[in-house]
Amino acid sequence: MKLFRALGLVAVLTFSLAAPTEDLQIIDTDTADAQNPTDLDDFDFSKQPPPQGPNCKGSTTCIGFHPRGTQIWKVAKELQKFIAAIPDDKNIDAGQQIACVKGTTGWYGGICAYFQYIKEQKTGAQAKQLVQNIIDLHCKTCGSWPTDGQYVRDGEFTINFVTKAACHGTCV
């Protein structure tokens, strides 16, 4: 089995080295984009994202994040606890941070839950259901779930890294 893995690695390295370099693009992962906004104040929530269904994707910072008061693999569940405190009838706007877990490093970043690409306000009850959906998908830190369960173009509930976390706990 080890021999097959080693041969596979050699094949990948050989292909990588043989690939033409003029087509390589360097992507700056620190800039905000439609999929992974990091600064919600500057993000345009009217832009339509590429179509994705439920997923555990997020900023690359989700992987190396050091949360305050919990472990990295418990961030989604911690956010769920914070969201549980929100009244079911509480209205929530696009981009409004619902709940956040700040980092331990002293800067303002954190992993936050929020709605994006929505055309109308959502409620606390919807946030509770959608965070549960993300946890049921086995996402530990970051992830997204379309608000209608299928199409991102109709909005999504997202847990992702932001550069300016509004709070540590429930934010709305």
C-alpha positions as CSV (number, residue, x, y, z in Angstrom):
1,M,0.0,0.0,0.0
2,K,2.9,2.4,0.9
3,L,4.4,1.7,-2.5
4,F,1.2,2.8,-4.3
5,R,1.1,6.0,-2.3
6,A,4.7,6.7,-3.1
7,L,4.1,6.1,-6.8
8,G,1.1,8.3,-6.7
9,L,3.1,11.1,-5.1
10,V,5.9,10.7,-7.7
11,A,3.3,10.9,-10.5
12,V,1.8,14.1,-9.0
13,L,5.2,15.7,-8.5
14,T,6.2,14.8,-12.0
15,F,3.0,16.2,-13.5
16,S,3.4,19.4,-11.4
17,L,7.0,19.9,-12.5
18,A,6.1,19.3,-16.2
19,A,3.1,21.7,-16.2
20,P,3.7,25.0,-18.0
21,T,4.4,27.9,-15.6
22,E,3.1,30.7,-17.7
23,D,-0.5,29.8,-16.8
24,L,0.1,30.0,-13.0
25,Q,-1.8,32.7,-11.2
26,I,-1.0,33.9,-7.7
27,I,-4.2,34.4,-5.7
28,D,-4.2,36.7,-2.7
29,T,-6.2,34.8,-0.1
30,D,-6.3,37.8,2.3
31,T,-8.6,39.9,0.1
32,A,-12.3,39.7,0.4
33,D,-14.2,38.0,-2.4
34,A,-17.8,37.0,-3.1
35,Q,-17.3,33.6,-1.6
36,N,-15.2,34.5,1.5
37,P,-15.8,38.0,2.7
38,T,-13.4,38.9,5.5
39,D,-14.5,42.5,6.2
40,L,-18.3,42.6,6.2
41,D,-18.3,46.5,6.3
42,D,-16.8,46.6,2.8
43,F,-18.6,43.6,1.4
44,D,-21.3,44.1,-1.3
45,F,-24.1,41.7,-0.3
46,S,-25.9,42.2,-3.6
47,K,-23.3,40.4,-5.7
48,Q,-24.4,36.9,-6.6
49,P,-22.0,34.1,-5.6
50,P,-21.1,31.0,-7.6
51,P,-23.8,28.4,-7.1
52,Q,-22.9,26.1,-4.2
53,G,-25.1,24.0,-2.0
54,P,-24.5,23.3,1.6
55,N,-20.8,23.1,2.4
56,C,-18.1,23.3,5.1
57,K,-16.0,25.8,3.1
58,G,-14.8,29.2,4.3
59,S,-11.8,31.4,4.5
60,T,-8.4,29.8,4.7
61,T,-8.2,31.5,8.1
62,C,-10.9,29.1,9.4
63,I,-8.3,26.3,9.5
64,G,-5.6,28.1,11.6
65,F,-8.0,30.2,13.7
66,H,-7.4,30.2,17.5
67,P,-10.8,30.8,19.2
68,R,-11.2,32.4,22.6
69,G,-12.7,30.1,25.2
70,T,-13.1,26.9,23.0
71,Q,-11.3,24.6,20.6
72,I,-11.2,25.1,16.9
73,W,-13.3,22.0,16.2
74,K,-16.1,23.3,18.5
75,V,-16.6,26.8,17.0
76,A,-19.8,25.9,15.1
77,K,-21.3,24.4,18.3
78,E,-20.3,27.5,20.3
79,L,-22.0,29.7,17.8
80,Q,-25.0,27.5,18.0
81,K,-25.2,28.2,21.8
82,F,-25.0,31.9,21.2
83,I,-27.7,31.8,18.5
84,A,-30.0,29.8,20.8
85,A,-30.3,32.9,23.0
86,I,-31.8,35.0,20.1
87,P,-35.6,35.4,20.1
88,D,-37.2,33.4,17.3
89,D,-39.0,36.6,16.0
90,K,-35.8,38.7,15.9
91,N,-35.3,40.2,12.5
92,I,-31.8,39.9,11.0
93,D,-30.4,41.8,8.0
94,A,-27.9,40.7,5.3
95,G,-24.4,41.0,6.6
96,Q,-25.4,41.6,10.2
97,Q,-23.2,39.5,12.5
98,I,-25.5,37.3,14.5
99,A,-23.0,35.6,16.8
100,C,-19.2,35.5,16.9
101,V,-16.3,33.7,18.5
102,K,-13.3,36.1,18.7
103,G,-9.7,34.9,18.4
104,T,-7.1,34.8,21.1
105,T,-4.5,36.9,19.4
106,G,-5.8,40.3,20.4
107,W,-6.8,41.5,17.0
108,Y,-10.4,42.0,16.0
109,G,-11.0,39.0,13.8
110,G,-13.3,36.2,14.6
111,I,-15.5,33.4,13.2
112,C,-19.1,34.8,12.8
113,A,-22.5,33.7,11.7
114,Y,-24.4,35.9,9.3
115,F,-26.8,35.9,6.4
116,Q,-25.6,36.9,2.9
117,Y,-27.2,37.4,-0.5
118,I,-30.7,37.6,1.1
119,K,-33.4,39.8,-0.4
120,E,-35.4,40.2,2.8
121,Q,-34.7,39.9,6.5
122,K,-34.5,36.5,8.1
123,T,-35.4,35.6,11.7
124,G,-33.8,34.2,14.8
125,A,-35.7,30.9,14.2
126,Q,-34.3,30.6,10.7
127,A,-30.7,31.2,12.0
128,K,-31.3,28.5,14.7
129,Q,-32.4,25.9,12.0
130,L,-29.6,26.8,9.6
131,V,-26.8,26.6,12.1
132,Q,-28.2,23.2,13.1
133,N,-28.1,22.2,9.4
134,I,-24.4,23.2,9.2
135,I,-23.6,21.2,12.3
136,D,-25.5,18.2,10.9
137,L,-23.3,18.5,7.8
138,H,-20.4,17.8,10.3
139,C,-18.9,21.3,9.8
140,K,-16.7,22.1,12.8
141,T,-15.6,25.7,12.2
142,C,-16.9,27.3,9.0
143,G,-19.7,26.5,6.5
144,S,-22.7,27.7,4.6
145,W,-26.3,26.6,4.0
146,P,-28.7,28.1,1.4
147,T,-31.6,29.8,3.1
148,D,-34.1,27.8,0.9
149,G,-32.1,24.6,1.3
150,Q,-31.0,24.5,-2.3
151,Y,-30.0,27.7,-4.1
152,V,-27.4,30.2,-2.9
153,R,-28.8,32.8,-5.3
154,D,-31.7,33.1,-2.9
155,G,-29.4,33.7,0.1
156,E,-27.4,31.7,2.5
157,F,-26.5,31.4,6.2
158,T,-22.8,31.5,6.6
159,I,-20.2,30.8,9.3
160,N,-16.9,32.3,8.3
161,F,-13.9,34.3,9.4
162,V,-14.3,38.1,9.5
163,T,-11.6,40.7,10.2
164,K,-13.9,42.8,12.5
165,A,-16.0,40.6,14.8
166,A,-18.8,42.7,16.3
167,C,-18.8,40.8,19.6
168,H,-17.8,37.6,21.4
169,G,-21.2,35.9,21.9
170,T,-24.6,36.9,20.6
171,C,-24.3,40.1,18.5
172,V,-28.0,40.9,17.6
